[in-house]
Amino acid sequence: MIARNSRSKADVEVSGGRSKPPALTEDQIVGAALEVIRTEGLDALSMRRLSRELGRSAMAAYWYVADKRELLDLIASKLLSRVDLPDPESGPWDERLRAVMEGIDSQLHHYPGIAAILLERMRSTDRRLMNGIIEILISAGFQGSRVFLSYAVIHTYLFGRYQVVEFSDDIDVPDLEDTLAAHLPHLAGLHGTDFYSYGVDTIIEGLRAQLEAAPTRRKARASRSKR
């Protein structure tokens, strides 16, 4: 995508006899965009802001990417590629699942606002991680519809949890009901890692309980079918 617009920029002379800056690589473009997102948030990223981060003229970014949508696609591709899928023989299913979840969460944590962009790419053009998580669930023993039900729990937690972490910022203390007001001091002592760890532990324990209950469910279905 980057190469199609390069047009030998390093070889083109501008007025005054000075050479244009050398062409940028895709890694430089994406790296600059990620730095803006990391320090200022996704909303701050624009083609002009990217050009400024790169130290180029206001419209320079358009030499390399057609628009912000294409830029965001490059960013999502880069971030998802950083998440490793453990080898099936590397450990138990729960440890492998935890490693993938931690890899995805790390990208979401370091680049504020990027969740929706990663989610869209995972569902449309880059299903490597989705397939990887589903394969882990199948190796654990999940079958049929419960594979997708289990995946949905994981997916919903990873991409929705940041709204919960920010809950305390939206509370108007004078308007709290008694029960919530009494427990608010406990919320003040919690950090993002506390929410994340508790959530992952709960999901994995819940999935393990589902697997243990599967024989009982099968027997119950078989009993009903004989009636």
C-alpha positions as a printed NumPy array, in Angstrom:
array([[  0.   ,   0.   ,   0.   ],
       [  2.8  ,   2.385,   0.817],
       [  4.878,   1.623,  -2.262],
       [  2.197,   2.555,  -4.758],
       [  2.553,   6.264,  -3.947],
       [  6.317,   6.509,  -3.494],
       [  7.017,   8.074,  -6.954],
       [ 10.786,   8.392,  -6.384],
       [ 10.3  ,  11.259,  -3.946],
       [ 13.929,  11.176,  -2.885],
       [ 14.969,  11.88 ,  -6.468],
       [ 12.649,  14.81 ,  -7.155],
       [ 14.156,  18.289,  -6.882],
       [ 12.176,  21.157,  -5.393],
       [ 12.593,  24.881,  -5.953],
       [ 15.822,  26.31 ,  -4.552],
       [ 17.816,  23.231,  -5.503],
       [ 17.06 ,  21.251,  -2.333],
       [ 16.077,  17.578,  -2.462],
       [ 12.832,  16.378,  -0.959],
       [ 13.109,  14.279,   2.186],
       [ 13.638,  10.559,   1.556],
       [ 10.601,   8.338,   1.097],
       [  9.012,   6.927,   4.216],
       [  8.435,   3.252,   4.89 ],
       [  5.19 ,   1.68 ,   6.034],
       [  6.73 ,   0.997,   9.438],
       [  7.615,   4.694,   9.818],
       [  4.108,   5.787,   8.861],
       [  2.413,   3.335,  11.208],
       [  4.925,   3.979,  13.986],
       [  4.254,   7.721,  13.884],
       [  0.49 ,   7.147,  13.92 ],
       [  0.768,   4.801,  16.889],
       [  2.843,   7.359,  18.791],
       [  0.077,   9.93 ,  18.322],
       [ -2.547,   7.446,  19.522],
       [ -0.416,   6.373,  22.493],
       [  0.223,   9.894,  23.729],
       [ -2.939,  11.755,  22.657],
       [ -5.593,   9.128,  21.91 ],
       [ -7.228,   7.974,  18.693],
       [ -9.367,  11.1  ,  18.323],
       [ -6.221,  13.2  ,  17.965],
       [ -5.037,  11.261,  14.931],
       [ -5.599,  12.935,  11.571],
       [ -3.685,  12.992,   8.317],
       [ -2.374,  16.464,   9.157],
       [ -1.395,  15.409,  12.682],
       [  0.404,  12.393,  11.218],
       [  2.345,  14.608,   8.813],
       [  3.382,  16.84 ,  11.695],
       [  4.53 ,  13.821,  13.717],
       [  6.616,  12.755,  10.733],
       [  8.094,  16.23 ,  10.378],
       [  6.625,  16.685,   6.903],
       [  4.319,  19.212,   5.218],
       [  0.627,  19.18 ,   6.11 ],
       [ -0.477,  17.09 ,   3.13 ],
       [  2.567,  14.815,   2.935],
       [  0.802,  11.81 ,   4.459],
       [ -1.443,  11.57 ,   1.382],
       [  1.6  ,  10.571,  -0.683],
       [  1.623,   7.301,   1.248],
       [ -1.974,   6.489,   2.263],
       [ -5.18 ,   7.464,   0.513],
       [ -7.096,   8.527,   3.623],
       [ -7.508,   7.984,   7.345],
       [ -9.497,   4.796,   6.801],
       [ -6.557,   3.18 ,   5.01 ],
       [ -4.229,   4.439,   7.722],
       [ -6.374,   2.87 ,  10.454],
       [ -6.399,  -0.418,   8.559],
       [ -2.589,  -0.402,   8.506],
       [ -2.529,   0.376,  12.223],
       [ -4.947,  -2.438,  13.073],
       [ -2.963,  -4.889,  10.968],
       [  0.25 ,  -3.95 ,  12.776],
       [ -1.232,  -4.227,  16.275],
       [ -2.93 ,  -7.568,  15.627],
       [  0.286,  -8.959,  14.164],
       [  1.985,  -8.298,  17.512],
       [ -0.286, -10.805,  19.288],
       [  1.22 , -14.288,  19.276],
       [ -0.773, -17.521,  19.222],
       [  0.886, -20.106,  21.487],
       [  1.806, -23.445,  19.979],
       [ -0.848, -26.091,  20.796],
       [  1.827, -28.146,  22.546],
       [  3.144, -25.249,  24.641],
       [  0.811, -25.734,  27.608],
       [ -2.726, -26.33 ,  28.926],
       [ -5.628, -24.65 ,  27.143],
       [ -6.244, -22.163,  29.96 ],
       [ -2.638, -20.916,  29.924],
       [ -2.706, -20.525,  26.154],
       [ -6.017, -18.695,  26.276],
       [ -4.739, -16.355,  28.98 ],
       [ -1.633, -15.579,  26.896],
       [ -3.719, -14.596,  23.856],
       [ -6.065, -12.458,  25.956],
       [ -3.092, -10.699,  27.563],
       [ -1.601, -10.05 ,  24.123],
       [ -4.786,  -8.438,  22.824],
       [ -5.352,  -6.462,  26.014],
       [ -1.798,  -5.114,  25.895],
       [ -2.491,  -3.455,  22.538],
       [ -5.821,  -2.056,  23.747],
       [ -4.188,  -0.705,  26.892],
       [ -1.294,   1.086,  25.2  ],
       [ -3.349,   2.684,  22.404],
       [ -6.483,   4.393,  23.78 ],
       [ -9.599,   4.241,  21.624],
       [ -8.277,   1.581,  19.249],
       [-10.645,  -1.213,  20.365],
       [-13.331,  -0.627,  17.727],
       [-10.732,  -0.556,  14.934],
       [ -9.182,  -3.86 ,  16.028],
       [-12.607,  -5.411,  16.526],
       [-13.708,  -4.52 ,  12.998],
       [-10.566,  -5.941,  11.434],
       [-10.757,  -9.139,  13.502],
       [-14.305,  -9.712,  12.265],
       [-13.701,  -8.841,   8.622],
       [-10.228,  -9.262,   7.128],
       [ -7.882, -10.56 ,   9.835],
       [ -9.474, -13.541,  11.58 ],
       [ -6.202, -15.152,  12.684],
       [ -6.786, -14.431,  16.38 ],
       [-10.458, -15.368,  16.239],
       [ -9.56 , -18.717,  14.698],
       [ -6.748, -19.175,  17.217],
       [ -9.014, -18.6  ,  20.222],
       [-11.661, -20.942,  18.802],
       [ -9.028, -23.649,  18.261],
       [ -7.966, -23.284,  21.913],
       [-11.579, -23.669,  23.036],
       [-12.032, -26.783,  20.89 ],
       [ -8.82 , -28.268,  22.307],
       [-10.226, -27.634,  25.791],
       [-13.261, -29.768,  24.949],
       [-15.944, -27.298,  23.872],
       [-18.211, -28.487,  21.073],
       [-20.854, -27.124,  18.73 ],
       [-22.658, -23.968,  19.743],
       [-20.779, -23.748,  23.043],
       [-17.593, -22.938,  21.139],
       [-19.2  , -19.736,  19.871],
       [-20.902, -18.961,  23.187],
       [-17.538, -19.247,  24.943],
       [-15.789, -17.137,  22.327],
       [-18.473, -14.447,  22.672],
       [-17.791, -14.157,  26.416],
       [-14.06 , -13.672,  25.803],
       [-14.577, -11.244,  22.94 ],
       [-17.142,  -9.142,  24.81 ],
       [-14.938,  -8.864,  27.874],
       [-11.77 ,  -7.884,  26.023],
       [-13.371,  -5.146,  23.964],
       [-15.903,  -3.87 ,  26.483],
       [-14.02 ,  -3.787,  29.738],
       [-12.477,  -0.33 ,  29.335],
       [-15.896,   1.278,  29.748],
       [-16.144,  -0.427,  33.155],
       [-12.629,   0.63 ,  34.187],
       [-13.599,   4.251,  33.554],
       [-16.794,   3.908,  35.637],
       [-15.44 ,   5.882,  38.593],
       [-14.792,   8.928,  36.41 ],
       [-18.504,   9.296,  35.681],
       [-19.856,   9.058,  39.233],
       [-21.453,  12.129,  40.771],
       [-20.926,  11.432,  44.477],
       [-23.813,  13.533,  45.923],
       [-26.329,  11.581,  43.804],
       [-25.256,   8.069,  44.836],
       [-27.675,   5.63 ,  46.395],
       [-26.72 ,   4.431,  49.903],
       [-25.441,   0.991,  48.834],
       [-23.198,   2.356,  46.102],
       [-21.981,   5.24 ,  48.284],
       [-20.975,   2.816,  51.041],
       [-18.842,   0.762,  48.665],
       [-17.313,   3.595,  46.635],
       [-14.12 ,   3.74 ,  48.772],
       [-13.296,   0.217,  47.607],
       [-13.478,   1.334,  43.98 ],
       [-10.909,   4.046,  44.579],
       [ -8.284,   1.449,  45.449],
       [ -8.721,  -0.57 ,  42.266],
       [ -6.605,  -0.215,  39.142],
       [ -6.998,  -1.368,  35.566],
       [ -4.906,  -4.484,  36.177],
       [ -7.219,  -5.48 ,  39.043],
       [-10.271,  -5.371,  36.794],
       [ -8.459,  -7.213,  34.038],
       [ -7.041, -10.009,  36.203],
       [-10.318, -10.585,  38.025],
       [-12.205, -10.707,  34.757],
       [ -9.83 , -13.171,  33.081],
       [ -9.737, -15.396,  36.171],
       [-13.542, -15.417,  36.304],
       [-13.885, -16.213,  32.605],
       [-11.416, -19.11 ,  32.733],
       [-12.947, -20.555,  35.898],
       [-16.378, -20.202,  34.344],
       [-15.27 , -21.984,  31.171],
       [-13.718, -24.755,  33.253],
       [-16.995, -25.138,  35.166],
       [-18.882, -25.372,  31.864],
       [-16.608, -28.199,  30.722],
       [-17.051, -30.065,  34.004],
       [-20.843, -29.713,  33.768],
       [-21.017, -30.948,  30.162],
       [-21.526, -34.671,  31.032],
       [-24.413, -33.789,  33.337],
       [-26.062, -31.725,  30.601],
       [-25.689, -34.573,  28.099],
       [-27.264, -37.061,  30.503],
       [-30.154, -34.689,  31.164],
       [-30.79 , -34.261,  27.436],
       [-30.639, -38.006,  26.875],
       [-33.112, -38.57 ,  29.701],
       [-35.559, -36.024,  28.296],
       [-35.345, -37.543,  24.811],
       [-36.439, -40.962,  26.176],
       [-39.649, -39.598,  27.655]])
